[in-house]
Each structure stands twice: as structure tokens, then as C-alpha cells.
């Protein structure tokens, strides 16, 4: 008979001390890139000293079966709600969470996933003191263990994500473009023809040295920021924290092939850059920098850049090219399949939260009535 699981939540050790334990469990877990040590370790190293997560550890005897990091934060909203909150692999502070975690979740030994998840949630709800709200954002799948409980209030939402099945690309004799609708297929081919005529053959380069990776990342940041500034928004690299995080992450992941920086060009002219993560056959498109200023409005350099990257990664033998979260038109036009990511907020069943929910429902009904 297996020994019981023991769940404990306490201060996290230093990143250097936690790394061997995390990596050992990661090898036995169905982890995503965003729960791998490459992402988590970089996040911990870059967080300021005064913002330290707590470590949740699940053990069976001497063996670690589950790990997760929860950041405590006191939230204030509406002028009367104060809530002691825990955030899974995020901080609750937009200035740090702008790096955007996706496919989040607990790191669990794959052979006992349901059991560990159930025990973790039971422990948090019934035994872990000091919290009133639990935020689990961008989950690959929502946990089922909290359904039907009366001692918590659950808020669940989901957002679409889009991807290309690279097995389908390899299986089709005419390649990726043959899987797309008529309009995106035409746009990609027209843009490739225009680039070739204006500047030379279209090609895709991959950064394979730290120096080249830094060069590609710098080029991507410049084009990315220029695009978002024209729309009055700062973009993904606006804060010092985000810049330092990604500079560290690229170097941490490049040697093991977990970071992929691509440069699409025509002759010696830049079409665009892509910043991808590669994890267990899944290529995750994290950010792009497209050279829109070089193209007339009739052309589609972004579609062309992604199409080149999809075909390249299919040839590399990967299984998925993932555009990730967000319902942008280009993702719908370039994908072959869709999925969802899930947001779960668990609140203790307290009067202030029931009142807040009632006021929110009343406000929504009022807004619906005004729009009718």
C-alpha cells in the first residue's frame, strides 16, 4: 500500500537550492515550457528580493510528487474589498505579470496527477491559513476537484488559443499552405512573390549562437515596440523587468534548444523576427517583430513570416506550432486546430465576496439593459 501524500506550503528556498528538485520532478511530469525550470528559474532569479513566492511541496515518503510556487499579495478593490490572495506562478502585480504565463499549472508526477491535484486543493482549502483568494491563471486544463464544494466560491473563464498540427503539415503532399483557406494562402504566396521581386529570395535564419540570439532579439524588440507605439501601447518589452527577464531567458534556453529566434528575410532585407519556445515537440510563438514599414499595405509580411516558421518547424519534426492565447484574426487564418486556456479564481465562502458577486451581477444586468 502506498504511503500517504504530505502537502506543505512554506518559504521557498533560493533558486539554486530549488533547481535540482524542480528539474528532477520536471523529468517525471507532463510539464509545459511555462512550468519548466528554464521559465520558472528565470522568473525567480529576476523577481526583486522583497517579492518571494511560497513553495508548495507534495511528498510521498522521501519522493517529491508535486511542486508549485504561490505568491502572496494583498488585493484591494471597489473601495471596500481587501483580500489576502495567492497567485500560482504569477505575482498579482501587472508590472511583473506582463511577461504573460500560459499553459500554467502544478508540476506533478504524471503517474499520480489526479491524486496529487486533489490533495493539493483539499489542503489549500481546508488547512492552509492566511489566504482568502487563490488565482490560477492560464491553466491548460481546469481542476475538477473543487466542483460542488460549498466552502468556496468559484469563478471560471476560458480564452481561445490556436495552433497548427505539424503532423498534418508533413502528411500533406503540398505542405502547410495547402491546409489554409484561400485568402491566407493567396496572401502568403503574393507576399513571398513581392519580396522576391523587390529584394531577392525569401529565407529563414535561426540564431544558433548567443551573439546571434542577442542580435535577433534586439531586432525583434525594435520592430515589436515600433508597431505597438503606433497604436498607443507600450508592447511586451516596455518595462526593465521584462527586458531583463527575456535577456536572461534567451541565454538560459538557447543552449538546450528551448528558445528559438528566427529571422525571416528577402535577400538582405528583414521581413520579421519570431521569438519562440520549444518544449517536447511543441513550438510556442511568444512574440513577433514584423517590419511593416518596409511593405505596402497590400502585403502580409506577418503571415509570410509565420508561414515560413511553420514549414521550418514541420521539417524539424516538431508536433505543434502554437500561436497561443488570443483571438487575433491572423491566428484564426493560420491555424489548423483550436483549444482553450482556463482562468480559475477560488474564494473562501465569505460574505464580502458574496456581496461583491451580487453587485457585479447587478451591474452586468444594468449594462445589458442599457444596450438593449
JODAQUI-V171226 format. One record per pair of residues at least 24 apart in sequence whose C-alpha atoms are under 8 Angstrom apart, sorted by the first residue. I is the first residue (numbers start at 1). J is the second residue. If there is no record, write none. Layout:
{{I | J} {I | J}}
This chain:
{{3 | 60} {3 | 61} {4 | 60} {4 | 61} {5 | 58} {5 | 59} {5 | 60} {5 | 61} {5 | 116} {5 | 119} {6 | 58} {6 | 59} {6 | 60} {7 | 56} {7 | 57} {7 | 58} {7 | 59} {7 | 119} {7 | 120} {7 | 123} {8 | 56} {8 | 57} {8 | 58} {9 | 54} {9 | 55} {9 | 56} {9 | 57} {9 | 128} {10 | 54} {10 | 55} {10 | 56} {11 | 53} {11 | 54} {11 | 55} {12 | 52} {12 | 53} {12 | 54} {12 | 55} {12 | 69} {13 | 55} {15 | 41} {15 | 44} {15 | 45} {21 | 64} {22 | 67} {25 | 64} {25 | 65} {25 | 66} {25 | 107} {25 | 108} {25 | 109} {26 | 107} {26 | 108} {26 | 109} {28 | 108} {28 | 109} {28 | 110} {29 | 107} {29 | 108} {29 | 109} {29 | 110} {30 | 107} {30 | 108} {30 | 109} {30 | 110} {31 | 107} {31 | 108} {32 | 103} {32 | 104} {32 | 279} {33 | 103} {33 | 277} {33 | 278} {33 | 279} {34 | 101} {34 | 102} {34 | 103} {34 | 104} {35 | 103} {35 | 104} {35 | 105} {35 | 106} {35 | 107} {38 | 249} {38 | 252} {38 | 253} {39 | 249} {40 | 89} {42 | 245} {42 | 248} {42 | 249} {42 | 252} {43 | 245} {46 | 241} {46 | 244} {46 | 245} {47 | 96} {58 | 116} {58 | 120} {65 | 108} {65 | 109} {65 | 112} {65 | 116} {66 | 106} {66 | 107} {66 | 108} {66 | 109} {66 | 116} {67 | 106} {67 | 107} {67 | 108} {68 | 105} {68 | 106} {68 | 107} {72 | 131} {81 | 352} {83 | 131} {83 | 132} {83 | 133} {84 | 130} {84 | 131} {84 | 132} {84 | 133} {85 | 131} {85 | 132} {85 | 133} {85 | 134} {85 | 135} {86 | 131} {86 | 133} {86 | 134} {86 | 135} {87 | 134} {87 | 135} {87 | 136} {88 | 134} {88 | 135} {88 | 136} {88 | 137} {95 | 239} {95 | 241} {96 | 241} {96 | 242} {98 | 236} {98 | 242} {99 | 236} {99 | 242} {101 | 137} {101 | 138} {102 | 137} {102 | 138} {102 | 139} {102 | 140} {102 | 324} {102 | 325} {102 | 341} {103 | 138} {103 | 139} {103 | 140} {103 | 341} {104 | 136} {104 | 137} {104 | 138} {104 | 139} {104 | 140} {105 | 136} {105 | 139} {105 | 140} {117 | 143} {117 | 145} {118 | 145} {121 | 145} {121 | 146} {125 | 152} {125 | 348} {132 | 347} {132 | 348} {133 | 345} {133 | 346} {133 | 347} {133 | 348} {134 | 345} {134 | 346} {134 | 347} {135 | 343} {135 | 344} {135 | 345} {135 | 346} {136 | 343} {136 | 344} {136 | 345} {137 | 342} {137 | 343} {137 | 344} {138 | 341} {138 | 342} {138 | 343} {139 | 341} {139 | 342} {139 | 343} {140 | 340} {140 | 341} {140 | 342} {141 | 341} {141 | 342} {142 | 342} {142 | 343} {142 | 344} {150 | 349} {151 | 348} {151 | 349} {152 | 346} {152 | 347} {152 | 348} {152 | 349} {153 | 346} {153 | 347} {153 | 348} {153 | 349} {154 | 344} {154 | 345} {154 | 346} {154 | 347} {155 | 343} {155 | 344} {155 | 345} {155 | 346} {156 | 342} {156 | 343} {156 | 344} {156 | 345} {157 | 342} {157 | 343} {157 | 344} {158 | 340} {158 | 341} {158 | 342} {158 | 343} {159 | 325} {159 | 326} {159 | 340} {159 | 341} {159 | 342} {160 | 325} {160 | 326} {160 | 327} {160 | 338} {160 | 339} {160 | 340} {160 | 341} {161 | 322} {161 | 323} {161 | 324} {161 | 325} {161 | 326} {161 | 327} {161 | 338} {161 | 339} {161 | 340} {161 | 341} {162 | 322} {162 | 323} {162 | 324} {162 | 325} {162 | 326} {162 | 331} {162 | 332} {162 | 335} {162 | 336} {162 | 337} {162 | 338} {162 | 339} {163 | 320} {163 | 321} {163 | 322} {163 | 323} {163 | 324} {163 | 331} {163 | 335} {163 | 336} {163 | 337} {163 | 338} {163 | 339} {164 | 310} {164 | 320} {164 | 321} {164 | 322} {164 | 334} {164 | 335} {164 | 336} {164 | 337} {165 | 319} {165 | 320} {165 | 321} {165 | 336} {165 | 337} {166 | 310} {166 | 313} {166 | 314} {166 | 317} {166 | 318} {166 | 319} {166 | 320} {166 | 321} {167 | 314} {167 | 319} {167 | 320} {169 | 311} {169 | 314} {170 | 314} {170 | 315} {175 | 311} {176 | 307} {176 | 310} {176 | 311} {177 | 307} {179 | 336} {180 | 333} {180 | 334} {180 | 335} {180 | 336} {181 | 333} {184 | 303} {184 | 333} {184 | 334} {187 | 299} {187 | 300} {187 | 303} {187 | 304} {188 | 300} {188 | 301} {188 | 303} {188 | 304} {188 | 307} {189 | 304} {190 | 299} {191 | 299} {191 | 300} {191 | 301} {191 | 304} {192 | 304} {195 | 266} {196 | 266} {196 | 267} {199 | 266} {199 | 267} {199 | 268} {199 | 269} {200 | 266} {200 | 267} {200 | 268} {201 | 266} {201 | 267} {202 | 264} {202 | 265} {202 | 266} {202 | 267} {203 | 264} {203 | 265} {203 | 266} {203 | 267} {204 | 262} {204 | 263} {204 | 264} {204 | 265} {204 | 308} {204 | 309} {205 | 262} {205 | 263} {205 | 264} {206 | 260} {206 | 261} {206 | 262} {206 | 263} {207 | 260} {207 | 261} {207 | 262} {207 | 263} {208 | 254} {209 | 254} {210 | 251} {210 | 254} {213 | 250} {213 | 254} {213 | 261} {214 | 247} {216 | 261} {216 | 262} {216 | 263} {216 | 273} {217 | 261} {217 | 273} {217 | 275} {219 | 273} {219 | 289} {220 | 272} {220 | 273} {220 | 274} {220 | 275} {220 | 288} {220 | 289} {220 | 290} {221 | 289} {222 | 289} {223 | 272} {223 | 289} {223 | 290} {223 | 291} {224 | 288} {224 | 289} {224 | 290} {225 | 289} {227 | 289} {227 | 290} {227 | 292} {262 | 309} {264 | 305} {264 | 308} {271 | 301} {271 | 302} {271 | 305} {272 | 301} {272 | 302} {272 | 305} {273 | 305} {274 | 305} {274 | 306} {281 | 317} {281 | 318} {281 | 319} {281 | 320} {282 | 318} {282 | 319} {282 | 320} {282 | 321} {282 | 322} {283 | 313} {283 | 318} {283 | 319} {283 | 320} {283 | 321} {283 | 322} {284 | 321} {284 | 322} {284 | 323} {284 | 324} {285 | 321} {285 | 322} {285 | 323} {285 | 324} {286 | 323} {286 | 324} {303 | 330} {303 | 334} {307 | 334}}
